[in-house]
């Protein structure tokens, strides 16, 4: 199954609480944090909600 490499590139400060909680649910705490998640619809939805704060790559 494909995986997504998600990197936080912008600060969560000044964003609504739901976006801050979404970053936390993805496992991102600070700028530069990287997590690898399975490419599932739930994860894609979370990525879409905070797309302006993160960078995403597909990895094998």
C-alpha positions in Angstrom: 0.0 0.0 0.0 1.4 3.5 -0.8 2.4 5.7 2.0 2.5 9.5 2.5 5.5 11.4 3.9 4.0 14.4 5.7 6.3 17.3 6.8 5.2 20.3 8.7 6.6 23.4 7.0 4.6 26.2 8.6 3.6 27.1 12.2 0.2 26.2 13.6 0.1 29.4 15.6 -2.7 31.7 14.5 -4.7 29.0 12.9 -8.1 27.7 14.2 -8.1 25.0 16.9 -9.5 22.4 14.5 -6.4 22.8 12.3 -4.1 22.6 15.2 -5.8 19.5 16.4 -5.5 18.0 12.9 -1.8 18.5 12.9 -1.6 16.9 16.3 -3.6 13.9 15.1 -1.2 13.5 12.2 1.6 13.3 14.8 3.1 16.7 13.9 4.2 18.9 16.8 6.7 21.4 15.4 8.1 22.8 12.1 10.3 20.2 10.5 8.6 17.1 12.0 8.1 14.3 9.6 5.7 11.4 9.8 4.9 8.6 7.3 1.3 7.5 7.1 -0.6 5.0 5.1 -2.5 6.5 2.1 -6.1 6.1 3.3 -9.1 8.4 2.7 -9.1 9.5 6.4 -5.4 10.6 6.2 -6.0 12.3 2.8 -8.9 14.3 4.4 -6.7 15.4 7.3 -3.9 16.4 4.8 -6.4 18.4 2.8 -7.6 20.3 5.8 -4.0 21.5 6.7 -2.5 21.5 3.2 -1.2 25.1 3.6 0.9 24.1 6.7 2.5 20.9 5.4 4.3 19.3 2.5 3.3 15.8 1.2 5.3 13.2 -0.8 4.3 9.7 -1.8 6.8 7.1 -0.8 7.1 3.4 -1.3 
